[in-house]
Amino acid sequence: MDDAAPTDRDATTYASRVSVAVTLLGTGNPLPHPTRAGAATLVTAGDRQCLVDAGRGVCLRLAAAGSLPILLDRVLLTHLHSDHLCDLNDVVTTHWVMSQAPTPLTVVGPVGTREVVDGLLAMLRHDVDYRTAHHADLTWAPIVEVHEVGPGELCSTPDGVRIVAAATDHRPVTPSLAYRFEHDGRSVVVAGDTRPCASLDELVDGADVYVQTVLREDLVRLVALQRFVDTIDYHSTVEEAAQTAQRAGVGTLVLTHQIPTPAPGAADEWLALARAHFDGEVVFGEDLTTV
């Protein structure tokens, strides 16, 4: 982590000082919360801004972080659970209406992403018709370029940004992916929802920052609702995420998308569980935290 922790409003300023930076736009889980938006992470690599997942409230959090959909290089989806993409339509629409000329939005994700985007565009059809009928200078519909990908290198840009995907284990959700971003000797992994697995270990190896959805099994088991208890078998616990970080020799572990939503003042409990298994720095994620 860099020396000074940035405030909400200077996340993009901070990102300009390091080669790869992470801003947690949304650290919430599927249940609505007044201070936690849905799953979304902004990765700034060099001059490129990449959005990983597009959960509830993502455009509001982008604005709070000093960014906007029109500034995104691409959107990358880890998997097709609704809480990770329910505001992708807002990203598409905002990108479209702010464009000065026909400008594609690139959306990357696992197999099935194209079908999701096709359905999203169909849902927006009436809105698009209304706006193009009303605005003489808006003569095109939203342009979304979808790339369905699997494990491997996704891109290596002329300005030195490299993005690699790896398979994760979020079964029965399949396929699911994690992404590694590299630039100028610094690396960040955004893992999404996953159990520990060998492919995740390989992707995370030696990363400066590792961002992981985490779960407290002890707290989840207190809820007498089977569908909630079921979440244990396809997420990493705090301890498991810390063990993954320790095996991989990462610099900083970032706990995000916490399940269940932590009680006020409970951050130290979550941090202690991770620190028992990991020697590096641990960050308890809240919305607009930047690393």
CORSUL-V749735 format. One record per pair of residues at least 4 apart in sequence whose ideal C-beta (glycine too) atoms are under 7 Angstrom apart, sorted by sequence separation. I is the first residue (numbers start at 1). J is the second residue. If there is no record, write none. Layout:
i=I j=J
i=I j=J
This chain:
i=6 j=10
i=10 j=14
i=11 j=15
i=12 j=16
i=54 j=58
i=57 j=61
i=58 j=62
i=59 j=63
i=60 j=64
i=61 j=65
i=67 j=71
i=82 j=86
i=87 j=91
i=88 j=92
i=89 j=93
i=90 j=94
i=91 j=95
i=92 j=96
i=93 j=97
i=94 j=98
i=95 j=99
i=99 j=103
i=109 j=113
i=112 j=116
i=113 j=117
i=114 j=118
i=115 j=119
i=116 j=120
i=117 j=121
i=118 j=122
i=119 j=123
i=120 j=124
i=124 j=128
i=125 j=129
i=126 j=130
i=127 j=131
i=128 j=132
i=129 j=133
i=130 j=134
i=131 j=135
i=157 j=161
i=196 j=200
i=198 j=202
i=199 j=203
i=200 j=204
i=201 j=205
i=216 j=220
i=217 j=221
i=225 j=229
i=226 j=230
i=231 j=235
i=236 j=240
i=238 j=242
i=239 j=243
i=240 j=244
i=241 j=245
i=242 j=246
i=243 j=247
i=244 j=248
i=258 j=262
i=262 j=266
i=266 j=270
i=267 j=271
i=268 j=272
i=269 j=273
i=270 j=274
i=271 j=275
i=272 j=276
i=274 j=278
i=278 j=282
i=285 j=289
i=6 j=11
i=28 j=33
i=44 j=49
i=45 j=50
i=62 j=67
i=63 j=68
i=79 j=84
i=80 j=85
i=149 j=154
i=182 j=187
i=215 j=220
i=223 j=228
i=236 j=241
i=245 j=250
i=262 j=267
i=15 j=21
i=62 j=68
i=78 j=84
i=107 j=113
i=132 j=138
i=156 j=162
i=170 j=176
i=181 j=187
i=194 j=200
i=204 j=210
i=223 j=229
i=283 j=289
i=14 j=21
i=42 j=49
i=43 j=50
i=62 j=69
i=77 j=84
i=131 j=138
i=132 j=139
i=180 j=187
i=181 j=188
i=275 j=282
i=6 j=14
i=28 j=36
i=77 j=85
i=155 j=163
i=167 j=175
i=168 j=176
i=220 j=228
i=221 j=229
i=236 j=244
i=245 j=253
i=262 j=270
i=274 j=282
i=283 j=291
i=27 j=36
i=28 j=37
i=42 j=51
i=43 j=52
i=153 j=162
i=154 j=163
i=168 j=177
i=180 j=189
i=191 j=200
i=220 j=229
i=26 j=36
i=28 j=38
i=59 j=69
i=95 j=105
i=107 j=117
i=154 j=164
i=167 j=177
i=168 j=178
i=26 j=37
i=40 j=51
i=41 j=52
i=153 j=164
i=154 j=165
i=166 j=177
i=178 j=189
i=179 j=190
i=220 j=231
i=242 j=253
i=271 j=282
i=2 j=14
i=11 j=23
i=25 j=37
i=26 j=38
i=41 j=53
i=152 j=164
i=165 j=177
i=166 j=178
i=178 j=190
i=220 j=232
i=241 j=253
i=258 j=270
i=26 j=39
i=40 j=53
i=92 j=105
i=128 j=141
i=152 j=165
i=178 j=191
i=271 j=284
i=26 j=40
i=39 j=53
i=40 j=54
i=128 j=142
i=151 j=165
i=165 j=179
i=178 j=192
i=189 j=203
i=241 j=255
i=270 j=284
i=2 j=17
i=25 j=40
i=40 j=55
i=150 j=165
i=151 j=166
i=189 j=204
i=217 j=232
i=255 j=270
i=2 j=18
i=25 j=41
i=39 j=55
i=75 j=91
i=149 j=165
i=151 j=167
i=163 j=179
i=164 j=180
i=176 j=192
i=178 j=194
i=215 j=231
i=24 j=41
i=25 j=42
i=38 j=55
i=176 j=193
i=215 j=232
i=238 j=255
i=267 j=284
i=37 j=55
i=38 j=56
i=40 j=58
i=49 j=67
i=124 j=142
i=163 j=181
i=176 j=194
i=189 j=207
i=22 j=41
i=23 j=42
i=37 j=56
i=38 j=57
i=188 j=207
i=191 j=210
i=255 j=274
i=37 j=57
i=38 j=58
i=42 j=62
i=162 j=182
i=187 j=207
i=188 j=208
i=191 j=211
i=193 j=213
i=215 j=235
i=217 j=237
i=22 j=43
i=37 j=58
i=40 j=61
i=51 j=72
i=54 j=75
i=121 j=142
i=187 j=208
i=188 j=209
i=189 j=210
i=190 j=211
i=191 j=212
i=192 j=213
i=215 j=236
i=253 j=274
i=49 j=71
i=50 j=72
i=69 j=91
i=161 j=183
i=178 j=200
i=186 j=208
i=189 j=211
i=191 j=213
i=213 j=235
i=214 j=236
i=215 j=237
i=216 j=238
i=20 j=43
i=21 j=44
i=37 j=60
i=42 j=65
i=49 j=72
i=50 j=73
i=121 j=144
i=160 j=183
i=168 j=191
i=170 j=193
i=180 j=203
i=213 j=236
i=214 j=237
i=20 j=44
i=37 j=61
i=49 j=73
i=50 j=74
i=51 j=75
i=52 j=76
i=53 j=77
i=160 j=184
i=168 j=192
i=170 j=194
i=212 j=236
i=214 j=238
i=235 j=259
i=20 j=45
i=42 j=67
i=48 j=73
i=53 j=78
i=69 j=94
i=70 j=95
i=150 j=175
i=169 j=194
i=178 j=203
i=253 j=278
i=50 j=76
i=52 j=78
i=69 j=95
i=168 j=194
i=169 j=195
i=19 j=46
i=117 j=144
i=180 j=207
i=214 j=241
i=253 j=280
i=255 j=282
i=55 j=83
i=59 j=87
i=70 j=98
i=92 j=120
i=169 j=197
i=231 j=259
i=252 j=280
i=255 j=283
i=15 j=44
i=26 j=55
i=55 j=84
i=58 j=87
i=70 j=99
i=117 j=146
i=168 j=197
i=212 j=241
i=251 j=280
i=252 j=281
i=253 j=282
i=254 j=283
i=255 j=284
i=256 j=285
i=26 j=56
i=56 j=86
i=57 j=87
i=68 j=98
i=75 j=105
i=80 j=110
i=250 j=280
i=251 j=281
i=255 j=285
i=26 j=57
i=53 j=84
i=54 j=85
i=55 j=86
i=56 j=87
i=59 j=90
i=75 j=106
i=77 j=108
i=79 j=110
i=85 j=116
i=89 j=120
i=93 j=124
i=168 j=199
i=246 j=277
i=252 j=283
i=254 j=285
i=26 j=58
i=53 j=85
i=55 j=87
i=58 j=90
i=59 j=91
i=74 j=106
i=75 j=107
i=76 j=108
i=77 j=109
i=80 j=112
i=88 j=120
i=114 j=146
i=167 j=199
i=168 j=200
i=238 j=270
i=242 j=274
i=246 j=278
i=25 j=58
i=54 j=87
i=58 j=91
i=75 j=108
i=76 j=109
i=80 j=113
i=113 j=146
i=166 j=199
i=241 j=274
i=245 j=278
i=246 j=279
i=54 j=88
i=74 j=108
i=89 j=123
i=93 j=127
i=97 j=131
i=114 j=148
i=166 j=200
i=239 j=273
i=243 j=277
i=26 j=61
i=59 j=94
i=89 j=124
i=113 j=148
i=210 j=245
i=238 j=273
i=242 j=277
i=245 j=280
i=25 j=61
i=77 j=113
i=80 j=116
i=166 j=202
i=238 j=274
i=242 j=278
i=25 j=62
i=54 j=91
i=107 j=144
i=111 j=148
i=166 j=203
i=254 j=291
i=102 j=140
i=105 j=143
i=110 j=148
i=239 j=277
i=104 j=143
i=105 j=144
i=106 j=145
i=107 j=146
i=108 j=147
i=109 j=148
i=164 j=203
i=195 j=234
i=220 j=259
i=252 j=291
i=25 j=65
i=103 j=143
i=104 j=144
i=195 j=235
i=196 j=236
i=204 j=244
i=210 j=250
i=220 j=260
i=102 j=143
i=104 j=145
i=106 j=147
i=108 j=149
i=193 j=234
i=195 j=236
i=207 j=248
i=212 j=253
i=214 j=255
i=219 j=260
i=23 j=65
i=193 j=235
i=194 j=236
i=206 j=248
i=209 j=251
i=212 j=254
i=201 j=244
i=205 j=248
i=206 j=249
i=207 j=250
i=208 j=251
i=209 j=252
i=210 j=253
i=211 j=254
i=212 j=255
i=213 j=256
i=39 j=83
i=196 j=240
i=200 j=244
i=204 j=248
i=205 j=249
i=208 j=252
i=210 j=254
i=212 j=256
i=213 j=257
i=214 j=258
i=215 j=259
i=216 j=260
i=38 j=83
i=39 j=84
i=209 j=254
i=211 j=256
i=96 j=142
i=108 j=154
i=201 j=247
i=204 j=250
i=201 j=248
i=38 j=86
i=151 j=199
i=196 j=244
i=38 j=87
i=93 j=142
i=92 j=142
i=92 j=144
i=12 j=65
i=30 j=83
i=11 j=65
i=12 j=66
i=29 j=83
i=11 j=66
i=12 j=67
i=8 j=64
i=9 j=66
i=173 j=234
i=171 j=234
i=111 j=175
i=170 j=234
i=110 j=175
i=110 j=176
i=110 j=177
i=209 j=291
i=79 j=170
i=81 j=173
i=79 j=173
i=79 j=176
i=78 j=176
i=79 j=177
i=78 j=177
i=78 j=178
i=76 j=179
i=47 j=159
i=46 j=159
i=48 j=161
i=79 j=192
i=46 j=160
i=78 j=192
i=79 j=193
i=46 j=161
i=78 j=193
i=45 j=161
i=52 j=179
i=50 j=181
i=45 j=181
i=46 j=183
i=43 j=181
i=45 j=183
i=52 j=190
i=53 j=192
i=43 j=188
i=43 j=190
i=41 j=190
i=20 j=181
i=20 j=183
i=19 j=183
i=19 j=184
i=19 j=185
i=20 j=186
i=22 j=188
i=19 j=186
i=20 j=187
i=18 j=186
i=20 j=188
i=41 j=211
i=22 j=209
i=22 j=211
i=39 j=257
i=65 j=288
i=64 j=288
i=36 j=261
i=61 j=287
i=61 j=288
i=29 j=257
i=33 j=261
i=27 j=256
i=29 j=258
i=27 j=257
i=29 j=259
i=31 j=261
i=27 j=258
i=22 j=254
i=24 j=256
i=29 j=261
i=28 j=261
i=37 j=287
i=1 j=252
i=36 j=287
i=35 j=287
i=27 j=285
i=27 j=286
i=27 j=287
i=24 j=285
i=26 j=287
i=25 j=287
i=24 j=287
i=24 j=288
i=23 j=288
i=24 j=289
i=23 j=290
i=22 j=290
i=21 j=290
i=22 j=291
i=21 j=291
i=14 j=290
i=11 j=288
i=11 j=290
i=1 j=281
i=8 j=288
i=6 j=290
i=1 j=291
